[in-house]
């Protein structure tokens, strides 16, 4: 049996793209700087040389245009993977995503499928200022007709893409920028992951920490710190933001009787608000304390490092919220 390979989140994503391009001639990658430059965050480095410019296509700086081209290619039977540099820039293609990709199956009475995958970087923590650092995936999780994935681990980064490409409807994959350099061991044998269900990353009995994406490492670090004080925290990785796996969340709360939801987005109208509402609807009588939320400060993400860190949810904030619910 082969030993697990040491890799990074970035390399795991690249290998997922390479496997998709090798296994299906209909798959191609397109976006800003995905070819010669190797991707703004280096994910597609080397793929142009391996697969050529027909399969790895650099596009003009027009998100609306190249997302629209991806929708057209998907309608014509291709399996495009469109990369948008950051979630902030995806707003320039929101018309294409919401009014075309997400609605065509419904508006055609099921006659048209849009098997399109859109990848984008999300999140803060890298001093890229307000135009490149927000967490807007909750906005997309609001839209019917699409699937929203947020891989937070090496395993999910490597193995979520096949199920996304097999989906007849559009799939958006949000890759948190702080995760690209995260390294670890990944089994060399090809595996599959269950993208339909949230994952319990750490079992616990006293409180449920519910999160996704770049906040998962902070939640796990908080659970480690809490354990030294005798508090057993269960950590839930949502993985799929639409459709939400509320059954895993509510069953966890039924066991622990307390919950903290961690979301790097702004608190008002956030995904954390949706998760909290569902807990209140489905597990209210299991709660021994109000649901706590840990979100970003409601300001544009600052550039200065100390201000950026102060604006974002941190491990200490999660620990404090847990003590507020448990003590």
HULIN-V891984 format. One record per run of one state. SS is the DSSP state (H for helix, E for strand, L for the rest). FROM is the first residue (numbers start at 0). TO is the last residue. If there is no record, write none. Layout:
SS	FROM	TO
SS	FROM	TO
//
This chain:
L	0	3
E	4	7
H	8	22
L	23	25
E	26	30
L	31	45
H	46	50
L	51	54
E	55	57
L	58	61
H	62	74
L	75	77
E	78	85
H	86	100
L	101	102
H	103	106
L	107	115
E	116	121
L	122	128
H	129	131
L	132	135
H	136	139
L	140	144
E	145	148
L	149	152
H	153	158
L	159	159
H	160	165
L	166	168
E	169	175
H	176	178
L	179	181
E	182	185
L	186	197
E	198	201
L	202	205
E	206	210
L	211	211
H	212	227
L	228	231
E	232	236
L	237	238
E	239	241
L	242	244
H	245	255
L	256	257
E	258	265
L	266	269
H	270	281
L	282	282
H	283	285
L	286	290
E	291	295
L	296	303
H	304	310
L	311	313
H	314	325
L	326	326
//
